[in-house]
Amino acid sequence: MKKEEIISVVEKHYLPVFTRQPVVFDRGQGAVIYDIDGKEYLDFFAGIAVSILGHNHPALVAALSRQSAKLIHTTNIFYTEIQANLVKKLVDLSGLDRVFLANSGTEAIEGAIKLARKYGLKNGGKFKIISALNSFHGRTLGALAATGQVKYHKGFDPILSGFEYVDFNDSAALKSAFDDETCAVLLEPIQGEGGIIEAHEEFLKTAADLCSQNNALLIFDEIQSGIFRSGKPFCWQHFGIKPDIMTIAKALGGGFPIGAILCNEKVAAAIDKGDHGSTFGGGPLACAAAVSVLDTAEELKLDKKAQELGGYMMGKLRDLKKEFPFIKEVRGKGLLIGMEIDKDGSAVVKKALEKGLIINCTSTKVIRFCPPLIIGKEDVDKMITILKESLR
Ligand SMILES: Cc1ncc(COP(=O)(O)O)c(C=O)c1O
């Protein structure tokens, strides 16, 4: 099919939920992705913070090929070695005790909500989950209820009850919302979709203290901030504030769909056989992808790389403020970076795309950069050159 035909088939038959750019991608290599006509794009979006190894990384391709030639699917009624390898790896990296494997971020959140509710039930009949305004936790009904943005709730009433929202980084509001019905506090260490807003250490500490003093659970949603992107395997490791439950997804499979819930033994003790499940979750291909991503990320020290290159890139982005006074702030951690401007960012994103750079705008005015972690300084320099032209 030619480009125009592909776009018209998708526009005609796909559910009209996405606002898409008129580009048809065909193949990728490293930090570069090519469209169907062979035009090259520098990818500083990585499919929404997913492809940390870049496109077609040989280790990931080999792991998927090897596993698909051996066994693509079985069920959780049986064991596989590759699942054991992944579970062990996640436990070692996080210091948490238990893992449940799902297929997406939303699904991991959905499971985390169930764990919190079950724990609450067994610990005084508590059910309320406090999350933050401006958060994003996913699109299924539980995850939607946890998401503190009314625009995502609209049209889907009645929204699941038992959720309360407080201003992000407002410790006093969190303290006053927390009561004896609260079973969990759910937070992103960096609000991603909300505009790359970092949690203050003091706010996370308040949440952790409230939870530990009142036998409630601290849940960190690391779906966007986790897996080496922030400069540590998980963003909470910058603060040393360990959650009871953590959700991860996105970068975990390097592009292969997988999500995970990790928790401590205290949480696991509240769960009974049959409480949760999944046909595909923890399947051999997804596990092979994730093991390969985590091994490669460790081998290439992608956490250190994200930290160093993130610092370099933030410096370069801040330099742009001199020429472009409409840039308000550059913020983020590692290679999860937001540049807030005082106008709608979609025109900048469109212009950059025309010039061969993929970036994205979130929360209307925040240009988001979440490139593959395998990029080099030369990629950052090239990105800055195209971005400058686009900003002009
Ligand atoms: C912090 C956070 N939680 C949950 C989700 C939902 O993940 P998924 O799109 O894989 O369902 C996202 C997706 O952007 C996210 O950024």
The ligand as a MOL file (V3000), in Angstrom:
LIG
                    3D

  0  0  0     0  0            999 V3000
M  V30 BEGIN CTAB
M  V30 COUNTS 16 16 0 0 0
M  V30 BEGIN ATOM
M  V30 1 C 2.5470 7.0210 34.7040 0
M  V30 2 C 1.7100 6.1860 33.7810 0
M  V30 3 N 0.8980 5.2430 34.3040 0
M  V30 4 C 0.1450 4.4510 33.5170 0
M  V30 5 C 0.1570 4.5790 32.1400 0
M  V30 6 C -0.6720 3.6710 31.2830 0
M  V30 7 O 0.1730 2.7670 30.6140 0
M  V30 8 P -0.2920 2.0080 29.2800 0
M  V30 9 O -0.4860 3.0410 28.2270 0
M  V30 10 O 0.8270 1.0440 28.9970 0
M  V30 11 O -1.5420 1.2880 29.6030 0
M  V30 12 C 0.9600 5.5620 31.5530 0
M  V30 13 C 0.9630 5.7670 30.1010 0
M  V30 14 O 1.3530 6.7800 29.5850 0
M  V30 15 C 1.7640 6.3790 32.3960 0
M  V30 16 O 2.5610 7.3280 31.8890 0
M  V30 END ATOM
M  V30 BEGIN BOND
M  V30 1 1 1 2
M  V30 2 1 2 3
M  V30 3 2 2 15
M  V30 4 2 3 4
M  V30 5 1 4 5
M  V30 6 1 5 6
M  V30 7 2 5 12
M  V30 8 1 6 7
M  V30 9 1 7 8
M  V30 10 2 8 9
M  V30 11 1 8 10
M  V30 12 1 8 11
M  V30 13 1 12 13
M  V30 14 1 12 15
M  V30 15 2 13 14
M  V30 16 1 15 16
M  V30 END BOND
M  V30 END CTAB
M  END
